[in-house]
Amino acid sequence: MTPRVITALQLPLLRGQHVYLDFATEAHREALRPLAKDDRIWEFTKTLMVTNTYDAQFDDYFDAALATVSQGQAFVIHRATTDDILGMTRIHSYTPKDKWAEIGHTWYLPEVWGQVHNKECKLLLLQYLFEKVGLCRVQFRVAHQNIRSQKAVAKIGGTKEGVLRKHGFRNDGQRKDTVVFSIIDDEWPERKAALQNLIASYASTSPSAHPNPR
């Protein structure tokens, strides 16, 4: 199967019971700016730093996200029941020849960490990439200090492949190691069933199943 080119026009609306994803647009900029201004979100990546240059950092970050929208790759994550914005995510490093892509640049408001929203978001993206685009591999990269996110990727079915040592520098100048996880097409049916069951269990027991979890 030849992989499809991911474009904003071809990608269907990704909607689940708890979240839906729409394409990042200029109209989202000012809504996202204060939501992303939280040191807890960027503790390990330092993608954004809450300093006196935050606004300029955020504009550069959001401009980079908007630049990928024509390829259908940058999304805003909403709570399905209220339309509230919960975070952002992207499909990137898409390589049609080798049939793989990466899901990353993902962040959520801390109030929904550990709840059902990330799990359903990943299910929607993985279903699209494996079942519609026809990829053989989807990978995730996580900062080595971010144990919480590593556990989250493992929980959705990612296999830890290794650590890229001294893989680059964070925006605060510190060197970083990067942990790589992946799911491949041979594993996807089993991983999908397990993820669907996990989502169902969270939905039945977690306060996040309700519109206002606070």
C-alpha positions in Angstrom: 0.0 0.0 0.0 1.4 3.4 -1.0 1.2 5.9 1.8 -1.1 8.8 1.3 0.2 12.4 1.5 -1.1 14.0 4.6 -2.9 17.2 3.8 -5.3 19.4 5.6 -7.9 18.8 2.9 -7.7 15.0 3.1 -7.4 14.5 6.8 -10.9 13.8 8.3 -12.2 15.4 11.5 -10.7 13.4 14.3 -13.4 13.2 17.0 -13.8 10.9 19.9 -16.1 10.8 23.0 -13.7 12.9 25.1 -11.6 15.0 22.7 -11.6 16.2 19.2 -8.7 17.7 17.1 -8.9 20.6 14.7 -6.2 22.3 12.7 -4.3 25.1 14.4 -5.2 28.4 12.9 -4.3 32.0 13.5 -7.6 32.3 15.4 -6.2 30.0 18.1 -3.1 32.1 18.8 -4.5 34.3 21.6 -6.5 31.6 23.2 -3.5 29.3 23.5 -1.0 32.0 24.6 -2.1 32.2 28.3 -2.8 28.4 28.4 0.7 27.6 27.4 2.2 30.0 29.9 2.8 27.4 32.6 6.2 26.3 33.7 4.9 22.8 34.5 4.1 22.1 30.9 7.7 22.8 29.8 9.6 21.5 32.8 11.6 18.9 30.9 11.6 20.2 27.3 12.1 24.0 27.9 10.4 24.5 24.6 8.9 27.6 26.1 10.3 29.4 29.1 8.1 31.7 31.2 10.4 34.7 31.2 10.0 38.3 30.0 10.5 37.0 26.5 7.6 34.5 26.7 5.4 36.3 24.2 8.1 36.3 21.5 8.9 32.7 22.2 5.3 31.7 22.0 4.8 33.6 18.7 7.9 31.8 17.2 6.5 28.4 18.5 3.0 29.0 17.1 4.3 30.3 13.8 6.2 27.1 13.4 3.1 25.1 14.2 1.0 27.1 11.6 3.7 26.5 9.0 2.9 22.7 9.1 -0.9 23.0 8.8 -1.0 22.8 5.0 0.4 19.3 5.4 -2.3 18.5 7.9 0.1 18.2 10.8 -0.6 20.7 13.6 -3.7 20.3 15.8 -5.4 22.0 18.7 -7.0 19.5 21.2 -10.4 20.3 22.5 -12.6 18.7 25.2 -15.4 17.1 23.2 -18.2 18.0 25.7 -17.4 21.7 26.1 -15.1 22.7 23.2 -12.5 24.0 25.8 -8.9 23.9 24.5 -6.8 21.3 26.4 -3.5 21.5 24.4 -1.8 20.9 21.1 -0.1 18.0 19.2 1.5 17.5 15.8 2.3 14.8 13.3 5.8 15.4 12.0 8.9 13.9 10.4 6.5 12.2 7.9 8.5 10.1 5.5 6.3 8.6 2.8 9.1 6.5 1.2 9.8 4.6 4.5 6.2 4.8 5.7 6.7 6.3 9.1 5.9 9.5 11.0 6.2 10.8 14.5 3.6 12.1 16.9 5.0 14.8 19.1 5.1 18.5 20.2 2.3 17.4 22.5 1.2 19.3 25.5 -1.9 19.5 27.8 -3.1 21.7 30.6 -1.9 20.1 33.8 -5.5 19.8 35.0 -6.0 16.9 32.6 -2.7 15.1 33.0 -3.2 11.4 33.8 -6.8 11.4 32.6 -8.5 10.0 29.5 -7.8 12.8 27.0 -4.3 12.0 25.9 -5.2 8.3 25.5 -8.1 9.1 23.2 -6.1 11.7 21.3 -3.4 9.1 20.6 -6.0 6.6 19.5 -7.4 9.0 17.0 -4.0 9.9 15.5 -2.8 6.3 15.5 -5.9 5.0 13.8 -5.5 7.7 11.1 -1.8 7.0 10.5 -2.0 3.2 10.4 -5.4 2.7 8.9 -5.9 5.6 6.5 -2.3 6.7 5.6 -1.0 3.2 5.7 2.2 3.7 7.7 4.4 0.9 9.0 5.7 2.8 12.0 4.8 5.7 14.3 7.4 6.9 16.8 7.5 9.1 19.9 10.4 10.9 21.4 10.4 11.9 25.1 12.9 13.9 27.2 14.9 11.4 29.4 14.0 13.3 32.6 10.3 13.1 31.8 9.4 9.9 33.5 5.7 10.8 33.6 5.5 11.1 29.8 7.6 8.0 29.3 5.1 6.0 31.4 2.2 7.6 29.4 3.7 6.5 26.1 4.3 3.0 27.4 0.7 2.9 28.7 -0.7 3.5 25.2 1.4 0.7 23.8 4.7 2.3 22.8 7.8 0.0 22.8 10.9 1.7 24.2 13.7 1.3 21.7 16.6 3.2 23.3 18.1 6.5 24.3 19.7 9.0 22.0 22.5 10.3 24.3 23.4 14.0 24.2 20.9 14.3 21.4 20.8 18.1 21.5 20.3 21.2 23.6 17.2 22.6 25.3 16.4 26.2 25.0 17.9 26.8 28.5 21.3 25.6 27.2 21.3 22.2 28.9 22.2 19.1 27.0 19.4 16.6 26.5 19.0 12.9 26.1 16.0 11.6 24.2 14.1 8.3 24.8 12.6 6.8 21.6 9.4 4.7 21.6 7.5 3.2 18.6 4.5 1.2 17.6 4.6 -0.7 14.3 1.8 -1.9 12.0 2.1 -5.6 13.0 1.4 -4.6 16.6 -1.3 -2.1 15.9 -4.4 -4.4 16.1 -3.4 -5.6 19.5 -2.3 -2.2 20.7 -5.5 -0.6 19.4 -7.7 -3.1 21.3 -5.8 -2.6 24.5 -6.0 1.2 24.1 -9.7 1.1 23.5 -10.2 -1.0 26.6 -8.0 1.4 28.6 -10.0 4.4 27.4 -13.3 2.6 28.3 -12.0 1.9 31.8 -10.9 5.5 32.4 -14.2 6.8 31.0 -16.2 4.7 33.5 -14.2 5.5 36.6 -12.5 8.9 36.1 -14.0 12.3 36.9 -12.6 13.4 33.5 -15.5 11.6 31.9 -17.6 14.6 33.0 -17.5 18.0 31.4 -16.1 19.7 34.5 -13.5 17.5 36.2 -12.4 20.1 38.8 
